[in-house]
Every structure is written in C-alpha cells, then in structure tokens.
Amino acid sequence: MKKLSLLLVSLILILSVSACGGNNGNNSAATNGSADPTATEGGNADQPAGKAKIKFYTYKSDKPEEPIFQAVEAYNKVQDKVEVEYVSLVQNSDSTDFMKKLDIMVAGGEVVDVFMTGNEDELMERASRGVVEPLNSYFEKENVKPEDEYFKVLKLDDKVYGLMPSSTQWFTIFNKNYLEEAKLTLPEMGWTWDDFRDYAKKLTTKEHYGTYFHTWGEYADIIAYTERPNPQLDAELKPIFNDPSFEYFFNLRRVMEQEDKSVEPYADVLASNYHVLQQFFAGKAAMLAVPSYAVRATLNLEKFPHEFQTMYAPLPRSVDSKDIGMTNIAGGGLAMGAKSENKEAAYDFIRWMSKESYKYTKEIPAFKGVDGAALVKEFFGENENLIDTVSLSKTLFDTRIKMPDTFSVPYGSELKTIVENGFTSYMLDNRKFEEVKQEMTKEVEKVVESNK
C-alpha cells in the first residue's frame, strides 16, 4: 500500500510540474463573501460576466432534493462574484468510492478547487500528499483565529486544511421510559465513567441491558478520543498505551460484561454485525455513548421503529480528570486543492458553506456563531415525542464543551484498527492487558516507522 501511495505521489508531482502554465494560484480574490470580479479568464457562455468560476467536487448526489446541492445553489444566488459548479462523482453518497475517483482525477492532472471528504482521515491523507492548500494565510488576511469560530478545525502539523460544514459530537443518549422506570435522573456534566457503570447496572433488567458498546476503536477507550490530543500517539509519535485510561477502559468493558451483566457480550455483538444504533432503538439497551448523528437517526422510523422519547446528557469524564465538558468532535471536511487557480474564491465558498450550509442540511454545524436552542427547536420542535429538545440543546451547546488541542496523522485509520484488534483479543481470549498492550505498542511503532 505504501509503495502504491508513493507512486501516486510521484505521479502527482510530475503532473503538477508539467501541467499547462497558468499562474501559481491567485487569479481571483474573495474574502468572506466578496470576490474580485476581474479575476476570471475564459469561462463559458452561460457564466455571468466577471464571476470567478470554481468547481466543487462532492460525493453527494446532484439532485435538487440533495441538501448540499441546495446549499451550493443558495451560495450562487446570494453573491455575484463567484460561480460554483457542482460536480458529483458518485450517486451513492459513498465517500470512499468518491475519494478513489478524485485521486485518479488529480493524478491525471485535473485541477480541483474545492472538495468534500466524509471524515477527517480522508482529508489528512490527501493533505500529507501535498494536494491540499493550507488555509492559515487566508484566516490571517481576515484577522480571524479559526479556533475562535469553530468547535474544531481540521489540522495537520499546525496547518488548517479543512473546515467542517457539520459536526458530530459524542454524548450519551437515554431511553426516557427506562430512565424513569429505574427512578434515575439525567446525569449532569461532570459525571464519570464509574458513574456510567453504576447507571448501567441500575438500568439493566431481564428485558434489556443497561448500555451497549459497539465494535469501533473508539469504544475500546472512549477517554482516549475525548481527553487526549491523539487517541494512539503522543506529540513525539510514540504509542500512548501506558496511559492509565487504556487499562481502565479495557477492564471496565470486561467487568461490565462478566460481572455486572449490564452490557451485551462482545462476542455476540461481533457475530451480530449490528448498526451502532440498532440495539438502543430496538429497546435492547437503555443508554448509549454515541456521536450526535444519533439525533437525526431518531427520526428514521422506517429503519429504527420506536415510540419512546430520547433524552441527552454529556459524555462521562475519566475519574481522575479535573476537566469537565471534554468530548470528541468529528466530521468530514471542505478543502481547497493546492493547484486551484481561484484560491480566494475557493476560500470564500468554503467559509460560507461552513457557516451557512446547516440551514439546508439541518445538521449541527461546527460553527460557533449559532443560537443552539433556537436551532434545535427549529430542526426538531415538531418531533418532541421522540426528541427531548431541552436536554439536547443543553448538551450540544453547553459553553463548557471543549476538546483537547488535537493532532492527526494520515495513517490514523491503521492505528485505530490495531486497537480494535487488540481489544478483540483482550475480550475474546480473556488475555491480560499487559500482553495486549505490548502487542499494540509494537504494531503502532511499525506503522509510524513505515510512514517516516
């Protein structure tokens, strides 16, 4: 795989050098809604005179009912200096297929202005290849610190490579009926994973478990994803499995399954291949730590038929943590191609989408400048029977919500798989944590070394 990546990088570099001679990137200028009308050369007959034209590549469909399509159409209408061409490379919303096609196009010499990724790793991998334009200088021109305006920006080596049009934030969801039957109240921000275990025991009955843990790497140690800069590495790119949270969380999972009987056995979860939300909405689990896309899924009654109201609370913190409000915020990114010839216009479009597209997608934005309570009421007010909007807005938009100063690596998905495999061995083979830790450490060290 690494050899293939190196060949692709080499091909991209050769093509970028031999590509037809235009300038080095700034034919137009647009800052936060304003573009230079003199910037465009050549356009087409249908393009309004003076507009800088850029292409936006996405894995979302190009149908009028597609919310991202609607947002792009709105951007084209609200200003008269940038014209965005919507280019959908797949019609199945599969970001993996999309990125493969986009990579081939870039390797073939296609100039990409703006593109969309399904997750952070997809963006960081392309940023490491040098095909993504850092946005730091554009924010500096605006005199804006991006961290002040967004709950999270997508960075690699202190360079901002992407903005999230929407974000997912980890929190805890509860079946209101089960919560009331157990005579429990919603936990407040600052509750711990020990408290979570206690809640799970009290919520467990003969008919359902207190909670559910999925198979993803996040569920091997949620603390690493919410309270550490990187879930597998320290700043020197050394494995962090000596961090107490790993042994704590591995052990927590084991005792909740084997002693408390408050969670479905991991072997059964692996064999069943559940959707992450399936057991909760089926009434088989009373609470669940999960990303916030669970809110929108609540309304998909065809896929998740249920009648109970879902309530929301912050994610627990580690027992010894002095910080409260720590969570994991993630999402796909909007990024600028390094070879774009209309970079200022591309930046203007990215900024607008990151601040305004939520009005069309009805997703929770990463942009801080919104009225959270009003947004939740607008989006979900007609579905109060299924969604408790009061606890939802309180949880999502609590001013104490924060993340550590995170960093990413382009091979993060490989490291995550190592932890998933290590945890599986720990649970199924009933191994000692120390043995599994040593194996995970060696495997991570190999991956880091191979990517130097």
C-alpha positions as CSV (number, residue, x, y, z in Angstrom):
1,M,0.0,0.0,0.0
2,K,2.8,2.4,0.9
3,K,4.5,1.7,-2.5
4,L,1.3,2.5,-4.3
5,S,0.9,5.7,-2.3
6,L,4.5,6.7,-3.2
7,L,3.9,6.0,-6.9
8,L,0.7,8.1,-6.8
9,V,2.6,11.0,-5.0
10,S,5.3,10.8,-7.6
11,L,2.8,10.9,-10.5
12,I,1.0,13.9,-8.9
13,L,4.3,15.8,-8.5
14,I,5.3,15.1,-12.2
15,L,1.9,16.2,-13.5
16,S,1.9,19.3,-11.3
17,V,5.3,20.4,-12.7
18,S,4.3,19.7,-16.4
19,A,0.8,21.0,-16.2
20,C,-0.1,23.8,-18.5
21,G,1.4,27.1,-17.5
22,G,-1.2,29.3,-15.8
23,N,-0.2,31.2,-12.7
24,N,0.6,29.9,-9.3
25,G,-2.8,30.1,-7.8
26,N,-4.5,33.5,-7.3
27,N,-6.4,34.6,-10.3
28,S,-9.2,35.9,-8.1
29,A,-9.8,37.4,-4.7
30,A,-12.8,36.7,-2.5
31,T,-12.8,37.3,1.2
32,N,-15.8,36.3,3.4
33,G,-18.4,36.9,0.7
34,S,-16.5,39.3,-1.6
35,A,-14.6,38.3,-4.7
36,D,-12.6,40.2,-7.3
37,P,-14.8,40.4,-10.4
38,T,-11.8,40.9,-12.7
39,A,-10.3,37.6,-11.8
40,T,-11.9,35.1,-14.2
41,E,-10.5,34.2,-17.5
42,G,-12.1,32.1,-20.2
43,G,-15.5,31.0,-18.5
44,N,-18.3,29.7,-20.6
45,A,-21.1,31.5,-22.4
46,D,-23.6,30.7,-19.7
47,Q,-21.5,32.1,-16.9
48,P,-22.3,35.7,-15.7
49,A,-19.6,38.1,-16.8
50,G,-16.9,38.8,-14.2
51,K,-17.6,35.8,-12.0
52,A,-14.7,33.7,-10.8
53,K,-15.7,30.1,-11.6
54,I,-14.7,27.2,-9.4
55,K,-15.6,23.5,-9.3
56,F,-16.8,21.8,-6.1
57,Y,-16.3,18.0,-6.1
58,T,-18.6,16.0,-3.8
59,Y,-19.9,12.5,-3.0
60,K,-23.4,13.9,-2.5
61,S,-25.8,13.5,-5.4
62,D,-26.6,16.3,-7.9
63,K,-30.3,16.0,-7.4
64,P,-32.3,19.1,-6.5
65,E,-33.6,17.5,-3.3
66,E,-30.0,16.9,-2.0
67,P,-29.4,19.5,0.8
68,I,-25.7,20.1,-0.1
69,F,-26.8,20.8,-3.7
70,Q,-29.4,23.2,-2.3
71,A,-26.7,25.0,-0.2
72,V,-24.5,25.4,-3.2
73,E,-27.3,26.8,-5.3
74,A,-28.1,29.3,-2.5
75,Y,-24.4,30.4,-2.3
76,N,-24.5,31.1,-6.1
77,K,-27.6,33.3,-5.6
78,V,-26.6,35.3,-2.5
79,Q,-23.5,36.8,-4.1
80,D,-22.5,37.8,-7.6
81,K,-18.7,37.4,-7.7
82,V,-18.2,33.6,-7.5
83,E,-19.9,30.9,-9.5
84,V,-19.6,27.3,-8.2
85,E,-20.0,24.3,-10.5
86,Y,-21.4,21.3,-8.5
87,V,-19.6,18.1,-9.6
88,S,-20.9,14.8,-8.1
89,L,-18.6,11.9,-8.8
90,V,-20.8,9.2,-7.2
91,Q,-24.5,9.0,-6.7
92,N,-24.5,6.6,-3.7
93,S,-23.0,9.0,-1.1
94,D,-20.1,6.7,-0.7
95,S,-17.1,8.9,0.3
96,T,-14.6,6.0,-0.1
97,D,-15.6,5.5,-3.8
98,F,-15.6,9.2,-4.3
99,M,-12.1,9.7,-2.9
100,K,-10.7,7.0,-5.2
101,K,-12.2,8.7,-8.2
102,L,-11.0,12.1,-7.1
103,D,-7.4,10.7,-6.6
104,I,-7.4,9.3,-10.1
105,M,-8.6,12.7,-11.5
106,V,-5.9,14.6,-9.6
107,A,-3.2,12.1,-10.7
108,G,-4.4,12.7,-14.2
109,G,-3.9,16.4,-14.0
110,E,-7.4,17.6,-13.1
111,V,-7.3,20.9,-11.2
112,V,-9.5,20.7,-8.1
113,D,-10.8,23.9,-6.5
114,V,-12.8,22.6,-3.6
115,F,-13.7,19.1,-2.5
116,M,-15.5,17.4,0.3
117,T,-14.5,14.4,2.4
118,G,-16.5,12.0,4.5
119,N,-14.2,12.1,7.5
120,E,-11.0,13.7,8.9
121,D,-8.7,10.8,7.9
122,E,-9.6,11.1,4.2
123,L,-8.6,14.7,4.3
124,M,-5.4,14.3,6.3
125,E,-4.2,11.6,4.0
126,R,-4.5,14.0,1.0
127,A,-3.0,16.8,3.0
128,S,0.1,14.7,3.7
129,R,0.5,14.2,-0.1
130,G,0.6,18.0,-0.7
131,V,-2.5,18.2,-2.8
132,V,-4.5,20.3,-0.3
133,E,-4.0,24.0,0.3
134,P,-3.5,25.2,3.9
135,L,-6.0,27.8,5.0
136,N,-3.9,29.6,7.6
137,S,-2.9,32.6,5.4
138,Y,-6.5,33.2,4.4
139,F,-7.6,33.3,8.0
140,E,-4.8,35.7,8.7
141,K,-6.0,38.0,6.0
142,E,-9.4,38.1,7.7
143,N,-7.7,38.6,11.1
144,V,-9.6,35.6,12.4
145,K,-8.4,32.8,14.6
146,P,-10.3,29.7,13.3
147,E,-10.5,28.0,16.7
148,D,-12.4,31.1,17.9
149,E,-15.1,30.5,15.3
150,Y,-15.3,26.7,15.1
151,F,-15.6,24.0,17.7
152,K,-13.0,22.1,15.7
153,V,-10.8,22.7,12.6
154,L,-9.1,20.0,10.6
155,K,-5.3,20.4,11.2
156,L,-2.1,18.6,10.4
157,D,1.2,19.9,11.7
158,D,-0.4,23.1,12.9
159,K,-1.8,23.8,9.4
160,V,-5.5,24.1,8.9
161,Y,-6.5,22.0,5.9
162,G,-10.3,21.9,6.2
163,L,-13.4,23.2,7.7
164,M,-16.4,21.1,8.7
165,P,-19.8,22.1,7.4
166,S,-21.3,20.0,10.1
167,S,-20.0,18.2,13.2
168,T,-20.7,15.2,15.3
169,Q,-20.2,15.4,19.0
170,W,-20.1,12.5,21.3
171,F,-22.7,12.4,24.1
172,T,-24.9,10.0,25.9
173,I,-28.5,9.1,24.9
174,F,-31.1,7.6,27.2
175,N,-34.4,5.8,26.7
176,K,-36.7,8.1,28.8
177,N,-39.0,5.3,29.7
178,Y,-36.2,3.1,31.1
179,L,-34.7,6.1,32.9
180,E,-38.0,6.8,34.7
181,E,-38.6,3.1,35.5
182,A,-35.2,2.9,37.2
183,K,-36.1,6.2,39.1
184,L,-32.9,7.8,37.7
185,T,-32.5,11.5,36.6
186,L,-30.4,12.6,33.7
187,P,-26.7,12.9,34.8
188,E,-25.1,16.3,34.8
189,M,-21.9,17.4,33.1
190,G,-19.0,16.1,35.2
191,W,-20.3,12.6,35.8
192,T,-17.6,9.9,35.5
193,W,-17.2,6.5,33.8
194,D,-17.6,4.9,37.2
195,D,-21.0,6.7,37.4
196,F,-21.7,5.4,33.9
197,R,-21.1,1.8,35.2
198,D,-23.4,2.4,38.1
199,Y,-26.2,3.8,35.8
200,A,-25.8,0.7,33.5
201,K,-26.3,-1.7,36.5
202,K,-29.4,0.2,37.7
203,L,-30.8,0.4,34.2
204,T,-30.4,-3.3,33.4
205,T,-33.5,-5.6,33.6
206,K,-34.4,-9.1,32.3
207,E,-35.7,-7.5,29.1
208,H,-32.8,-5.1,28.3
209,Y,-29.2,-4.2,29.1
210,G,-28.2,-1.0,30.8
211,T,-26.0,0.0,27.9
212,Y,-24.3,-1.1,24.6
213,F,-20.8,-0.9,23.3
214,H,-20.1,-1.1,19.6
215,T,-17.1,-2.7,17.8
216,W,-15.4,0.5,16.7
217,G,-12.0,1.5,18.0
218,E,-13.5,4.5,19.9
219,Y,-15.3,2.1,22.1
220,A,-12.1,0.4,23.3
221,D,-11.2,3.6,25.1
222,I,-13.6,6.5,24.6
223,I,-11.4,8.5,27.0
224,A,-8.5,8.5,24.6
225,Y,-10.7,10.0,21.9
226,T,-12.2,12.7,24.2
227,E,-9.4,13.7,26.6
228,R,-6.1,13.1,24.7
229,P,-4.6,15.1,21.8
230,N,-4.4,11.9,19.7
231,P,-6.1,8.5,20.6
232,Q,-3.0,6.4,20.0
233,L,0.1,8.7,19.9
234,D,1.8,11.4,21.9
235,A,3.4,14.5,20.4
236,E,6.6,12.6,19.6
237,L,4.5,9.9,17.7
238,K,5.1,7.3,20.4
239,P,2.3,4.9,21.4
240,I,0.4,6.1,24.5
241,F,-0.9,2.7,25.7
242,N,0.8,3.3,29.0
243,D,-1.9,6.0,29.5
244,P,-4.0,4.7,32.5
245,S,-7.2,5.2,30.5
246,F,-6.5,2.2,28.3
247,E,-6.2,-0.3,31.1
248,Y,-9.1,1.3,32.9
249,F,-11.4,1.2,29.9
250,F,-10.4,-2.3,28.8
251,N,-11.1,-3.5,32.3
252,L,-14.3,-1.5,32.6
253,R,-15.6,-3.3,29.5
254,R,-14.7,-6.7,30.8
255,V,-16.3,-6.2,34.3
256,M,-19.5,-4.7,32.9
257,E,-19.9,-7.7,30.7
258,Q,-18.7,-10.5,33.0
259,E,-19.5,-9.3,36.5
260,D,-22.3,-6.7,36.1
261,K,-24.0,-8.4,33.2
262,S,-25.1,-4.8,32.2
263,V,-23.9,-4.9,28.6
264,E,-24.4,-7.4,25.7
265,P,-21.4,-9.8,25.4
266,Y,-18.8,-8.5,22.9
267,A,-18.7,-11.9,21.1
268,D,-22.4,-11.6,20.4
269,V,-22.0,-8.0,19.2
270,L,-19.3,-9.1,16.7
271,A,-21.3,-12.0,15.5
272,S,-24.5,-10.0,15.0
273,N,-23.0,-7.1,13.0
274,Y,-25.4,-4.6,14.4
275,H,-25.7,-1.0,13.3
276,V,-24.3,1.1,16.1
277,L,-27.8,2.4,17.0
278,Q,-29.8,-0.7,16.4
279,Q,-29.9,-2.1,20.0
280,F,-30.8,1.2,21.5
281,F,-33.7,2.0,19.3
282,A,-34.9,-1.6,19.5
283,G,-35.2,-1.2,23.2
284,K,-32.4,-3.7,24.0
285,A,-30.1,-1.1,25.6
286,A,-31.2,1.7,27.9
287,M,-28.4,4.2,27.2
288,L,-25.6,4.6,24.7
289,A,-22.4,6.8,24.3
290,V,-22.5,7.7,20.7
291,P,-21.9,10.5,18.2
292,S,-24.7,13.1,17.7
293,Y,-25.8,11.8,14.3
294,A,-28.0,9.6,16.5
295,V,-30.3,12.6,16.7
296,R,-31.2,12.7,13.0
297,A,-31.4,8.9,13.0
298,T,-34.1,9.1,15.7
299,L,-36.5,10.4,13.0
300,N,-35.8,7.5,10.7
301,L,-38.6,5.3,11.9
302,E,-38.5,3.1,8.9
303,K,-35.0,1.9,9.8
304,F,-35.4,2.4,13.6
305,P,-39.0,1.9,14.6
306,H,-39.7,3.0,18.1
307,E,-42.1,5.2,20.2
308,F,-40.0,6.3,23.2
309,Q,-38.5,9.7,23.7
310,T,-34.7,10.0,23.7
311,M,-33.0,12.2,26.3
312,Y,-29.5,13.5,26.2
313,A,-26.6,14.1,28.6
314,P,-22.9,14.9,28.3
315,L,-20.3,12.2,27.9
316,P,-18.8,11.0,31.2
317,R,-15.2,12.1,32.1
318,S,-12.4,10.0,33.4
319,V,-12.4,9.5,37.1
320,D,-9.2,11.4,37.7
321,S,-9.9,14.2,35.2
322,K,-10.1,17.8,36.5
323,D,-11.6,19.0,33.3
324,I,-15.3,18.7,32.5
325,G,-17.0,19.1,29.2
326,M,-14.4,17.1,27.2
327,T,-15.8,15.4,24.2
328,N,-14.9,14.1,20.7
329,I,-16.0,16.3,17.8
330,A,-15.6,14.9,14.3
331,G,-16.8,15.3,10.8
332,G,-15.9,15.5,7.2
333,G,-14.2,18.5,5.7
334,L,-14.3,21.1,3.0
335,A,-10.9,21.5,1.5
336,M,-9.1,23.5,-1.2
337,G,-7.0,21.9,-3.9
338,A,-3.4,23.1,-3.8
339,K,-3.4,23.7,-7.6
340,S,-6.6,25.7,-7.7
341,E,-6.2,28.9,-9.8
342,N,-9.0,30.6,-7.9
343,K,-8.0,30.1,-4.3
344,E,-9.5,33.2,-2.8
345,A,-12.8,32.4,-4.4
346,A,-12.5,28.8,-3.2
347,Y,-11.8,30.0,0.3
348,D,-14.8,32.3,0.2
349,F,-17.0,29.4,-0.8
350,I,-15.6,27.1,1.9
351,R,-16.1,29.7,4.6
352,W,-19.7,30.4,3.5
353,M,-20.6,26.7,3.5
354,S,-19.0,26.1,6.9
355,K,-21.2,28.9,8.3
356,E,-24.5,28.6,6.3
357,S,-25.0,25.2,4.8
358,Y,-26.5,23.8,8.1
359,K,-29.7,25.8,7.2
360,Y,-30.2,23.4,4.3
361,T,-28.7,20.2,5.6
362,K,-30.4,20.6,9.0
363,E,-27.2,19.2,10.6
364,I,-25.4,20.6,13.7
365,P,-22.7,23.0,12.5
366,A,-19.2,23.2,13.7
367,F,-19.5,27.0,13.5
368,K,-20.0,28.5,16.9
369,G,-22.0,31.5,15.8
370,V,-25.4,30.0,16.1
371,D,-28.2,30.1,18.6
372,G,-28.2,26.5,19.7
373,A,-31.5,26.4,21.5
374,A,-33.3,28.1,18.6
375,L,-31.6,25.8,16.1
376,V,-32.6,22.6,17.9
377,K,-36.2,23.9,18.3
378,E,-36.4,24.7,14.6
379,F,-34.9,21.4,13.5
380,F,-36.7,19.1,15.9
381,G,-39.5,21.0,17.6
382,E,-42.2,19.0,15.7
383,N,-40.8,15.8,17.0
384,E,-40.8,16.4,20.8
385,N,-42.5,13.0,21.2
386,L,-39.2,11.4,20.0
387,I,-36.6,14.0,20.9
388,D,-36.3,15.9,24.1
389,T,-35.1,19.2,22.7
390,V,-34.4,20.8,26.1
391,S,-31.8,18.2,27.1
392,L,-30.5,18.1,23.5
393,S,-29.7,21.8,23.2
394,K,-28.3,21.9,26.8
395,T,-26.0,19.0,25.9
396,L,-24.8,20.1,22.5
397,F,-24.3,23.8,23.1
398,D,-23.1,23.9,26.7
399,T,-20.5,26.6,26.9
400,R,-18.2,24.2,28.8
401,I,-18.0,21.8,25.9
402,K,-14.4,21.6,24.6
403,M,-11.7,19.4,23.1
404,P,-8.1,19.0,23.8
405,D,-5.7,20.5,21.3
406,T,-5.8,17.6,18.9
407,F,-3.5,16.5,16.1
408,S,-4.0,13.9,13.4
409,V,-1.8,11.7,11.3
410,P,-2.6,10.5,7.8
411,Y,-2.3,6.8,8.9
412,G,-4.8,7.2,11.8
413,S,-7.2,4.6,10.4
414,E,-4.4,2.0,10.6
415,L,-3.7,2.8,14.2
416,K,-7.4,2.5,15.1
417,T,-7.5,-0.9,13.5
418,I,-4.6,-2.0,15.7
419,V,-6.5,-1.0,18.8
420,E,-9.7,-2.7,17.6
421,N,-7.8,-6.0,17.1
422,G,-6.0,-5.7,20.4
423,F,-9.3,-5.1,22.3
424,T,-10.9,-8.0,20.5
425,S,-8.1,-10.3,21.6
426,Y,-8.4,-9.0,25.1
427,M,-12.1,-9.7,25.3
428,L,-12.4,-12.9,23.4
429,D,-9.3,-14.7,24.6
430,N,-9.5,-13.3,28.1
431,R,-5.9,-12.1,27.9
432,K,-4.0,-9.9,30.3
433,F,-4.0,-6.2,29.4
434,E,-0.2,-6.0,29.7
435,E,0.2,-8.7,27.0
436,V,-2.2,-6.9,24.6
437,K,-0.6,-3.5,25.4
438,Q,2.9,-4.8,24.3
439,E,1.5,-6.2,21.0
440,M,-0.4,-3.0,20.2
441,T,2.7,-0.9,21.0
442,K,4.9,-2.9,18.6
443,E,2.3,-2.7,15.8
444,V,1.8,1.0,16.2
445,E,5.6,1.6,16.2
446,K,5.9,-0.4,13.0
447,V,3.2,1.8,11.3
448,V,4.8,5.0,12.5
449,E,8.3,3.9,11.3
450,S,7.0,2.9,7.9
451,N,5.4,6.3,7.4
452,K,8.5,8.4,8.2
